[in-house]
Amino acid sequence: MDTQDANKWEEGEDTRISSANSESQSYAKLVWRRLRKSVPGMLGLMLVVSLLTVSLFAPFFAPLNPKAPNVGFQPPDKISWYVPDEGWRLFPVSFPIVESDELDLVTYQPLTGPDYTNPRQLALFVKGWEFKLFGITWDRHFIGTTDGSPLHILGTDKLGRDILSRGIIGSRISLAIALSSIALITVIGTLVGITSGYVGGRFDMWFQRFVEVVLAFPQLPLYLALATLIPVTAPSGLFLTFVVLVIVGLGWAQLSREVRSKTLALRQVDYVRAAMAVGASDRRIITRHILPNVMSHVIVAITLGIPTIVLLESFLGFLGFAVKPPLMSWGLMLQDAGTFSVIGSYPWILSPVGFVLLTVFAFNALGDGLRDAIDPY
């Protein structure tokens, strides 16, 4: 390469660099650009979107009526692409689990296995039980059998109700409690934390003593004590509202403490001091300078706080203090797995644990990805 070609190449490179630098990107675009490079973050985002979609259209994705009883515990159907004596299928088939005439030599219980003589073809968008979605009556479901026979992908509970359908419908209650609780916790904790850190002085000192008192309470015994205050005969809506208020009443203090520490640091930066010097109102300083800078921490706190509330609701529901029948939630479904004998004989009854683990992993992965993408350093 001669000198003239080298100069042209350098000029071309400078032109490319200057044109790239001249394209301004917003903060949201920079965050999205960083998040796309995070494999766990994108995986968590896709799982969260899928969970919210399934929860929103839960009756469509539930193959069976979650309240329809049957004969009791039934193992999950075997799903396969291969049919004996027939060969491979392009779409999977389901084999129901039936009892044989042979007995187990240890337990003397009838042996069970798939009925290969009765394959049932699976299909998408099949007809099933009727439900109402957004005021419209539907009878189509995402997956099912072509002959309309029951499909139990995860088996049934002690009353013969389909576990997969109940888990999909129960996601509405579990996620609704988590999302509504975290929304109130975020609003209260952010406003209180910014106000306390910005005002400072004696108000901040005394208010932080109150926050410390709230944080000093042992949360789990207090949850159980407060949950027992509402009568068992109370309406389901009132009971859920009380559960959300209890979670919010004990959960806002930690977020407010974190937001306060951020506000104390931001109050000393040059652009906030300049705004104070030119006579900007406190409302403008908080909404235009402080709040946007603490929102990155708040967003990460939201994604990491939702799994905590999901786990808490599952635990309280397992103890019978969160959701009451006929409502459905993941914690309430786990009540059937309260004894070792049930778990040993019917291990598929633990399937709701998978819903909880998937939700916790999805939001934690998304929170980790957002934390790295939002961090300006």
Sine and cosine of phi, psi and omega as CSV:
sin_phi,cos_phi,sin_psi,cos_psi,sin_omega,cos_omega
0.00,0.00,0.83,-0.55,0.01,-1.00
-0.99,0.13,0.00,-1.00,-0.07,-1.00
-0.91,0.41,-0.64,0.77,-0.02,-1.00
-0.90,0.43,-0.68,0.74,0.03,-1.00
-0.91,0.40,-0.60,0.80,0.01,-1.00
-0.90,0.43,-0.65,0.76,0.02,-1.00
-0.91,0.42,-0.65,0.76,0.04,-1.00
-0.90,0.44,-0.65,0.76,-0.01,-1.00
-0.90,0.43,-0.65,0.76,0.02,-1.00
-0.91,0.41,-0.65,0.76,0.03,-1.00
-0.90,0.43,-0.64,0.77,0.04,-1.00
-0.90,0.43,-0.64,0.77,0.03,-1.00
-0.91,0.40,-0.66,0.75,0.02,-1.00
-0.89,0.45,-0.60,0.80,0.01,-1.00
-0.91,0.42,-0.66,0.76,0.01,-1.00
-0.91,0.41,-0.66,0.75,-0.01,-1.00
-0.91,0.40,-0.68,0.73,-0.04,-1.00
-0.92,0.38,-0.61,0.80,0.02,-1.00
-0.93,0.38,-0.57,0.82,0.02,-1.00
-0.94,0.35,-0.64,0.77,-0.02,-1.00
-0.95,0.31,-0.42,0.91,-0.04,-1.00
-0.97,0.26,-0.27,0.96,0.01,-1.00
-1.00,0.10,0.96,-0.28,0.00,-1.00
-0.98,0.20,0.63,-0.77,0.03,-1.00
-0.86,-0.51,0.63,-0.78,0.02,-1.00
-0.96,0.28,0.22,-0.97,-0.01,-1.00
-0.89,0.45,-0.62,0.78,0.01,-1.00
-0.90,0.44,-0.63,0.78,0.02,-1.00
-0.92,0.39,-0.61,0.80,0.04,-1.00
-0.91,0.41,-0.65,0.76,0.03,-1.00
-0.90,0.44,-0.70,0.72,0.01,-1.00
-0.90,0.43,-0.60,0.80,0.02,-1.00
-0.90,0.43,-0.63,0.78,0.04,-1.00
-0.95,0.30,-0.63,0.78,-0.04,-1.00
-0.91,0.43,-0.58,0.81,-0.01,-1.00
-0.90,0.44,-0.41,0.91,0.01,-1.00
-0.99,0.12,-0.16,0.99,-0.02,-1.00
-1.00,-0.09,0.92,-0.40,0.01,-1.00
-0.90,0.43,-0.75,0.66,0.05,-1.00
-0.88,0.48,-0.61,0.79,0.00,-1.00
-0.90,0.43,-0.69,0.72,0.02,-1.00
-0.93,0.36,-0.61,0.79,0.07,-1.00
-0.88,0.47,-0.70,0.72,0.05,-1.00
-0.89,0.45,-0.63,0.77,0.01,-1.00
-0.89,0.45,-0.70,0.71,0.01,-1.00
-0.90,0.43,-0.64,0.77,0.02,-1.00
-0.92,0.39,-0.64,0.77,0.01,-1.00
-0.90,0.43,-0.69,0.72,0.04,-1.00
-0.89,0.46,-0.64,0.76,0.03,-1.00
-0.91,0.42,-0.68,0.73,0.01,-1.00
-0.88,0.47,-0.70,0.71,-0.01,-1.00
-0.92,0.40,-0.60,0.80,0.02,-1.00
-0.91,0.40,-0.72,0.69,0.02,-1.00
-0.89,0.45,-0.63,0.77,0.01,-1.00
-0.92,0.40,-0.63,0.77,-0.03,-1.00
-0.93,0.37,-0.63,0.77,0.00,-1.00
-0.94,-0.34,0.68,0.73,-0.12,-0.99
-0.84,0.54,-0.73,0.68,-0.01,-1.00
-0.88,0.48,-0.50,0.86,0.01,-1.00
-0.94,0.35,-0.61,0.79,-0.03,-1.00
-0.99,0.10,-0.27,0.96,0.03,-1.00
-0.98,0.18,0.88,-0.47,-0.07,-1.00
-0.94,0.34,-0.46,0.89,-0.05,-1.00
-0.77,-0.64,0.28,-0.96,0.08,-1.00
-0.92,0.40,0.88,-0.47,-0.08,-1.00
-0.93,0.37,-0.24,0.97,-0.01,-1.00
-0.97,-0.23,-0.01,1.00,-0.04,-1.00
-0.99,0.16,0.89,-0.47,0.00,-1.00
-0.98,0.18,0.29,-0.96,0.04,-1.00
-0.65,-0.76,-0.61,-0.79,-0.13,-0.99
-1.00,-0.03,-0.04,1.00,-0.01,-1.00
0.85,-0.52,-0.39,-0.92,-0.02,-1.00
-0.84,0.54,0.78,-0.63,0.06,-1.00
-0.67,-0.75,0.77,-0.64,-0.04,-1.00
-0.90,0.44,0.33,-0.94,0.06,-1.00
-0.89,0.45,0.62,-0.79,0.08,-1.00
-0.91,0.41,0.49,-0.87,0.06,-1.00
-1.00,0.03,0.82,-0.57,0.01,-1.00
-0.98,-0.22,0.77,-0.63,-0.05,-1.00
-0.48,-0.88,0.45,-0.89,0.12,-0.99
-1.00,-0.07,-0.07,1.00,-0.06,-1.00
-0.90,-0.43,0.74,-0.68,0.05,-1.00
-0.90,-0.43,0.84,-0.55,0.03,-1.00
-0.83,0.55,0.65,-0.76,0.02,-1.00
0.93,0.36,0.01,1.00,0.00,-1.00
-0.83,-0.56,-0.48,0.88,0.02,-1.00
0.98,-0.19,-0.29,-0.96,-0.09,-1.00
-0.99,0.12,0.50,-0.87,0.04,-1.00
-0.90,-0.43,0.50,-0.87,0.07,-1.00
-0.95,0.30,-0.49,0.87,0.02,-1.00
-0.83,-0.55,0.61,-0.79,-0.12,-0.99
-0.91,0.42,0.38,-0.93,0.06,-1.00
-0.86,-0.50,0.28,-0.96,-0.02,-1.00
-0.88,-0.48,0.69,-0.72,0.07,-1.00
-0.91,-0.41,0.88,-0.48,0.04,-1.00
-0.92,0.38,0.48,-0.88,0.03,-1.00
-1.00,-0.02,0.82,-0.57,-0.04,-1.00
-0.81,-0.59,0.30,-0.95,0.04,-1.00
-1.00,0.01,0.60,-0.80,0.04,-1.00
-0.98,-0.20,0.11,-0.99,0.02,-1.00
-0.98,0.21,-0.24,0.97,0.00,-1.00
-0.99,0.15,0.48,-0.88,-0.02,-1.00
-0.91,-0.41,0.51,-0.86,0.11,-0.99
-0.95,0.33,0.75,-0.66,-0.06,-1.00
-0.94,0.33,-0.26,0.97,-0.01,-1.00
-0.99,-0.15,-0.78,0.63,-0.06,-1.00
-0.99,-0.10,-0.24,0.97,-0.05,-1.00
0.85,0.52,0.48,0.88,0.09,-1.00
-0.99,-0.13,0.51,-0.86,0.02,-1.00
-0.87,0.49,0.70,-0.71,0.05,-1.00
-0.96,0.28,0.60,-0.80,-0.01,-1.00
-0.88,-0.47,0.41,-0.91,0.02,-1.00
-0.15,-0.99,0.20,-0.98,-0.02,-1.00
-0.94,0.35,0.61,-0.79,0.03,-1.00
-1.00,0.01,1.00,-0.04,-0.06,-1.00
-0.95,0.32,-0.22,0.98,0.01,-1.00
-0.99,0.11,-0.10,0.99,-0.06,-1.00
-0.75,-0.66,0.90,0.44,0.02,-1.00
-0.95,0.32,0.60,-0.80,0.01,-1.00
-0.86,-0.50,0.83,-0.55,-0.06,-1.00
-0.96,0.27,0.78,-0.63,0.07,-1.00
-1.00,0.04,0.47,-0.88,0.00,-1.00
-0.46,-0.89,0.30,-0.95,0.04,-1.00
-0.99,-0.16,0.50,-0.86,0.07,-1.00
0.84,0.55,0.80,0.60,-0.01,-1.00
-0.99,-0.11,0.28,-0.96,0.05,-1.00
-0.98,0.21,0.56,-0.83,0.00,-1.00
-0.36,-0.93,-0.51,-0.86,-0.02,-1.00
-0.93,0.36,0.55,-0.83,-0.04,-1.00
-0.99,0.16,0.58,-0.81,0.03,-1.00
-0.51,-0.86,0.28,-0.96,0.04,-1.00
-0.94,-0.34,0.76,-0.65,0.01,-1.00
-0.72,-0.70,0.90,-0.43,-0.05,-1.00
0.84,0.54,0.61,0.79,0.05,-1.00
0.99,0.16,0.04,1.00,-0.02,-1.00
-0.93,-0.37,0.71,-0.70,0.01,-1.00
-0.99,0.13,0.81,-0.58,-0.03,-1.00
-0.84,-0.55,0.38,-0.93,0.14,-0.99
-0.67,-0.74,0.23,0.97,0.03,-1.00
-0.99,-0.17,0.61,-0.79,0.00,-1.00
-0.75,-0.67,0.40,-0.92,-0.13,-0.99
-0.88,0.47,-0.67,0.74,-0.02,-1.00
-0.61,-0.79,0.47,-0.88,0.01,-1.00
0.03,-1.00,-0.16,-0.99,0.02,-1.00
-0.99,-0.16,0.49,-0.87,-0.03,-1.00
-0.94,0.34,-0.45,0.90,0.00,-1.00
-1.00,-0.06,0.06,1.00,0.04,-1.00
0.98,0.18,0.12,0.99,0.03,-1.00
-0.96,0.29,0.44,-0.90,-0.04,-1.00
-0.88,0.47,0.66,-0.76,0.03,-1.00
-0.89,-0.46,0.91,-0.42,-0.03,-1.00
-0.91,-0.41,1.00,0.03,-0.05,-1.00
-0.94,0.34,-0.58,0.81,0.02,-1.00
-0.93,-0.38,0.21,0.98,0.00,-1.00
0.99,0.10,-0.18,-0.98,-0.02,-1.00
-0.79,-0.61,0.28,-0.96,0.02,-1.00
-1.00,-0.01,-0.23,-0.97,-0.09,-1.00
-0.92,0.39,-0.35,0.94,0.04,-1.00
-0.99,-0.17,0.14,0.99,0.03,-1.00
0.98,0.19,0.28,0.96,0.01,-1.00
-1.00,0.02,0.63,-0.78,-0.09,-1.00
-0.92,0.40,0.81,-0.59,-0.08,-1.00
-0.95,0.32,-0.65,0.76,-0.01,-1.00
-0.88,0.47,-0.70,0.71,0.01,-1.00
-0.90,0.44,-0.67,0.74,0.02,-1.00
-0.92,0.39,-0.58,0.82,0.04,-1.00
-0.93,0.38,-0.63,0.78,0.02,-1.00
-0.93,0.38,-0.71,0.71,0.03,-1.00
-0.92,0.38,-0.62,0.79,0.00,-1.00
-0.92,0.39,-0.34,0.94,0.05,-1.00
-0.89,0.46,-0.45,0.89,0.03,-1.00
-0.89,0.46,-0.73,0.69,-0.03,-1.00
-0.94,0.35,-0.73,0.68,-0.05,-1.00
-0.89,0.47,-0.73,0.69,0.00,-1.00
-0.96,0.29,-0.52,0.85,0.04,-1.00
-0.91,0.41,-0.67,0.74,0.05,-1.00
-0.89,0.46,-0.69,0.72,-0.03,-1.00
-0.91,0.40,-0.72,0.70,-0.07,-1.00
-0.94,0.34,-0.67,0.74,0.02,-1.00
-0.92,0.39,-0.62,0.78,0.02,-1.00
-0.92,0.40,-0.72,0.70,-0.03,-1.00
-0.93,0.37,-0.50,0.87,0.05,-1.00
-0.91,0.42,-0.73,0.68,0.02,-1.00
-0.92,0.38,-0.64,0.77,0.04,-1.00
-0.88,0.48,-0.65,0.76,-0.02,-1.00
-0.91,0.41,-0.73,0.69,-0.03,-1.00
-0.90,0.44,-0.77,0.64,-0.05,-1.00
-0.92,0.39,-0.75,0.66,-0.04,-1.00
-0.90,0.45,-0.63,0.78,-0.01,-1.00
-0.93,0.36,-0.74,0.67,-0.02,-1.00
-0.89,0.45,-0.71,0.71,-0.02,-1.00
-0.92,0.39,-0.66,0.75,-0.01,-1.00
-0.91,0.41,-0.69,0.72,0.02,-1.00
-0.91,0.42,-0.69,0.73,0.00,-1.00
-0.88,0.47,-0.72,0.70,-0.02,-1.00
-0.91,0.42,-0.68,0.73,-0.02,-1.00
-0.95,0.31,-0.55,0.84,-0.03,-1.00
-0.98,0.20,-0.66,0.75,-0.01,-1.00
-0.94,0.34,-0.74,0.67,0.04,-1.00
0.91,0.41,-0.34,-0.94,0.06,-1.00
0.92,0.39,-0.54,-0.84,-0.06,-1.00
-0.92,0.39,-0.59,0.80,0.02,-1.00
-0.87,0.49,-0.71,0.70,-0.01,-1.00
-0.90,0.44,-0.65,0.76,-0.03,-1.00
-0.89,0.45,-0.75,0.67,-0.04,-1.00
-0.95,0.30,-0.59,0.81,0.00,-1.00
-0.93,0.38,-0.59,0.81,0.03,-1.00
-0.93,0.37,-0.46,0.89,0.10,-0.99
-0.92,0.40,-0.60,0.80,0.06,-1.00
-0.92,0.40,-0.65,0.76,0.04,-1.00
-0.89,0.46,-0.64,0.77,0.01,-1.00
-0.91,0.42,-0.58,0.82,0.06,-1.00
-0.90,0.43,-0.68,0.74,0.02,-1.00
-0.90,0.44,-0.67,0.75,-0.01,-1.00
-0.94,0.34,-0.38,0.93,-0.05,-1.00
-0.98,0.20,-0.27,0.96,-0.01,-1.00
-0.93,0.36,0.69,-0.72,0.16,-0.99
-0.94,0.35,0.92,-0.40,-0.21,-0.98
-0.93,0.37,-0.72,0.69,-0.09,-1.00
-0.88,0.47,-0.77,0.63,0.06,-1.00
-0.87,0.49,-0.56,0.83,0.01,-1.00
-0.94,0.34,-0.60,0.80,0.09,-1.00
-0.85,0.53,-0.74,0.67,-0.04,-1.00
-0.91,0.41,-0.62,0.78,-0.01,-1.00
-0.92,0.39,-0.69,0.72,-0.01,-1.00
-0.94,0.33,-0.55,0.83,-0.01,-1.00
-0.93,0.38,-0.43,0.90,0.00,-1.00
-0.99,0.15,-0.14,0.99,-0.02,-1.00
-0.95,0.30,-0.48,0.88,-0.04,-1.00
-1.00,0.09,0.69,-0.73,-0.03,-1.00
-0.89,0.45,0.51,-0.86,0.01,-1.00
-0.92,0.40,-0.48,0.88,-0.03,-1.00
-0.99,0.13,0.04,1.00,-0.02,-1.00
-0.92,0.39,0.45,-0.89,0.04,-1.00
-0.87,0.50,0.45,-0.89,-0.05,-1.00
-0.88,0.47,-0.63,0.78,0.02,-1.00
-0.89,0.46,-0.67,0.75,0.03,-1.00
-0.91,0.42,-0.63,0.78,-0.01,-1.00
-0.91,0.41,-0.69,0.72,0.02,-1.00
-0.91,0.42,-0.64,0.77,0.04,-1.00
-0.88,0.47,-0.65,0.76,0.01,-1.00
-0.91,0.41,-0.64,0.77,0.03,-1.00
-0.88,0.47,-0.69,0.72,0.01,-1.00
-0.89,0.45,-0.68,0.74,0.00,-1.00
-0.90,0.43,-0.59,0.81,0.04,-1.00
-0.91,0.41,-0.69,0.72,0.02,-1.00
-0.90,0.44,-0.67,0.75,-0.01,-1.00
-0.93,0.37,-0.66,0.75,-0.04,-1.00
-0.88,0.47,-0.43,0.90,0.00,-1.00
-0.96,-0.28,-0.08,1.00,-0.09,-1.00
-0.95,-0.30,-0.24,0.97,-0.08,-1.00
-0.97,0.24,-0.41,0.91,-0.15,-0.99
-0.91,0.42,-0.66,0.75,-0.04,-1.00
-0.91,0.42,-0.69,0.73,0.02,-1.00
-0.91,0.41,-0.64,0.77,0.01,-1.00
-0.89,0.45,-0.58,0.82,0.03,-1.00
-0.92,0.40,-0.65,0.76,0.01,-1.00
-0.93,0.38,-0.68,0.73,0.00,-1.00
-0.92,0.40,-0.59,0.81,0.03,-1.00
-0.88,0.48,-0.69,0.72,-0.01,-1.00
-0.89,0.45,-0.62,0.79,0.07,-1.00
-0.90,0.43,-0.65,0.76,-0.02,-1.00
-0.92,0.40,-0.64,0.77,0.03,-1.00
-0.87,0.50,-0.60,0.80,0.02,-1.00
-0.96,0.27,-0.64,0.76,-0.02,-1.00
-0.94,0.34,-0.45,0.89,-0.02,-1.00
-0.90,0.43,-0.34,0.94,-0.06,-1.00
-0.99,-0.15,-0.07,1.00,-0.03,-1.00
-0.96,0.27,0.30,-0.95,-0.16,-0.99
-0.91,0.41,-0.68,0.73,-0.09,-1.00
-0.94,0.34,-0.47,0.88,0.09,-1.00
-0.96,0.29,-0.66,0.75,0.06,-1.00
-0.90,0.44,-0.60,0.80,0.04,-1.00
-0.91,0.41,-0.64,0.77,0.04,-1.00
-0.90,0.44,-0.63,0.78,0.06,-1.00
-0.91,0.42,-0.62,0.78,-0.06,-1.00
-0.92,0.38,-0.56,0.83,-0.01,-1.00
-1.00,0.10,0.02,1.00,0.08,-1.00
1.00,0.01,0.37,0.93,0.05,-1.00
-0.91,0.41,0.58,-0.82,-0.02,-1.00
-0.94,0.33,0.38,-0.93,0.01,-1.00
-0.88,0.48,-0.61,0.80,0.00,-1.00
-0.89,0.46,-0.68,0.74,0.00,-1.00
-0.92,0.39,-0.66,0.75,0.00,-1.00
-0.89,0.45,-0.66,0.75,-0.03,-1.00
-0.94,0.34,-0.72,0.69,-0.10,-1.00
-0.98,0.21,-0.48,0.87,-0.08,-1.00
-0.98,-0.18,-0.39,0.92,-0.11,-0.99
-0.87,-0.49,-0.66,0.75,-0.10,-1.00
-1.00,0.00,-0.76,0.64,-0.07,-1.00
-0.85,0.52,-0.72,0.69,0.03,-1.00
-0.87,0.50,-0.48,0.88,-0.04,-1.00
-0.99,0.13,-0.33,0.95,0.06,-1.00
-0.99,-0.12,-0.15,0.99,-0.05,-1.00
-0.92,0.40,-0.50,0.87,0.03,-1.00
-0.88,0.48,-0.68,0.74,0.05,-1.00
-0.93,0.38,-0.61,0.79,-0.02,-1.00
-0.91,0.40,-0.65,0.76,0.00,-1.00
-0.89,0.46,-0.70,0.71,0.03,-1.00
-0.90,0.43,-0.64,0.77,0.02,-1.00
-0.89,0.46,-0.56,0.83,0.03,-1.00
-0.91,0.42,-0.76,0.65,-0.05,-1.00
-0.92,0.40,-0.47,0.88,0.04,-1.00
-1.00,0.02,-0.30,0.95,0.00,-1.00
-1.00,0.09,-0.48,0.88,0.00,-1.00
-0.87,0.49,-0.72,0.69,0.04,-1.00
-0.86,0.50,-0.57,0.82,0.03,-1.00
-0.89,0.46,-0.67,0.74,-0.01,-1.00
-0.95,0.32,-0.59,0.81,0.05,-1.00
-0.88,0.48,-0.70,0.72,0.04,-1.00
-0.90,0.44,-0.65,0.76,0.01,-1.00
-0.90,0.43,-0.69,0.73,0.02,-1.00
-0.90,0.44,-0.62,0.78,0.02,-1.00
-0.90,0.43,-0.65,0.76,0.00,-1.00
-0.92,0.38,-0.72,0.70,0.02,-1.00
-0.92,0.40,-0.61,0.79,0.05,-1.00
-0.91,0.41,-0.59,0.81,0.05,-1.00
-0.89,0.45,-0.57,0.82,0.03,-1.00
-0.99,0.11,-0.14,0.99,0.03,-1.00
1.00,0.04,0.35,0.94,-0.06,-1.00
-0.93,-0.36,0.10,0.99,-0.07,-1.00
-0.90,-0.43,-0.86,0.51,-0.09,-1.00
-0.82,-0.57,0.67,-0.74,0.01,-1.00
-0.93,-0.37,0.55,-0.84,0.11,-0.99
-0.86,0.52,0.51,-0.86,0.18,0.98
-1.00,0.08,0.10,1.00,0.07,-1.00
-0.93,0.38,0.33,-0.94,-0.04,-1.00
-0.79,-0.61,0.67,-0.74,0.12,-0.99
-0.51,-0.86,0.23,-0.97,-0.02,-1.00
-0.91,0.41,-0.63,0.78,0.02,-1.00
-0.91,0.41,-0.63,0.77,0.02,-1.00
-0.92,0.40,-0.57,0.82,0.02,-1.00
-0.92,0.39,-0.50,0.87,-0.02,-1.00
-0.96,0.28,-0.15,0.99,0.04,-1.00
-0.89,0.46,-0.46,0.89,0.02,-1.00
-0.92,0.38,-0.33,0.94,-0.01,-1.00
-0.98,-0.18,0.63,0.78,-0.08,-1.00
-1.00,0.10,-0.17,0.99,-0.03,-1.00
-0.80,-0.61,0.49,-0.87,-0.01,-1.00
-0.92,0.39,-0.51,0.86,-0.01,-1.00
-0.91,0.42,-0.63,0.78,0.03,-1.00
-0.92,0.38,-0.69,0.73,-0.01,-1.00
-0.90,0.43,-0.64,0.77,0.00,-1.00
-0.92,0.39,-0.61,0.79,-0.04,-1.00
-1.00,0.07,-0.56,0.83,-0.05,-1.00
-0.76,-0.65,0.96,0.28,-0.09,-1.00
-0.90,0.43,-0.39,0.92,-0.02,-1.00
-0.93,0.36,-0.15,0.99,0.03,-1.00
-0.93,0.36,-0.25,0.97,0.05,-1.00
-1.00,0.09,0.13,0.99,-0.03,-1.00
-0.84,0.54,-0.58,0.81,0.04,-1.00
-0.85,0.53,-0.39,0.92,0.07,-1.00
-0.87,0.49,-0.56,0.83,0.02,-1.00
-0.89,0.46,-0.62,0.79,0.05,-1.00
-0.88,0.47,-0.69,0.73,-0.01,-1.00
-0.91,0.41,-0.71,0.70,-0.01,-1.00
-0.88,0.47,-0.67,0.74,0.01,-1.00
-0.89,0.45,-0.68,0.73,0.00,-1.00
-0.91,0.40,-0.71,0.71,0.00,-1.00
-0.89,0.46,-0.70,0.72,0.01,-1.00
-0.90,0.45,-0.67,0.74,-0.06,-1.00
-0.88,0.47,-0.76,0.65,-0.04,-1.00
-0.95,0.31,-0.57,0.82,0.05,-1.00
-0.92,0.39,-0.67,0.74,0.03,-1.00
-0.90,0.44,-0.67,0.75,0.04,-1.00
-0.91,0.42,-0.64,0.76,0.02,-1.00
-0.90,0.44,-0.65,0.76,0.04,-1.00
-0.91,0.42,-0.66,0.75,0.03,-1.00
-0.91,0.42,-0.67,0.75,0.04,-1.00
-0.92,0.39,-0.58,0.81,0.02,-1.00
-0.88,0.48,-0.68,0.73,0.02,-1.00
-0.95,0.31,-0.57,0.82,-0.04,-1.00
-0.97,0.26,-0.55,0.84,-0.06,-1.00
-0.99,0.11,-0.44,0.90,-0.06,-1.00
-0.87,0.50,0.89,-0.45,-0.03,-1.00
-0.96,0.28,-0.20,0.98,-0.04,-1.00
-0.99,-0.13,0.00,0.00,0.00,0.00
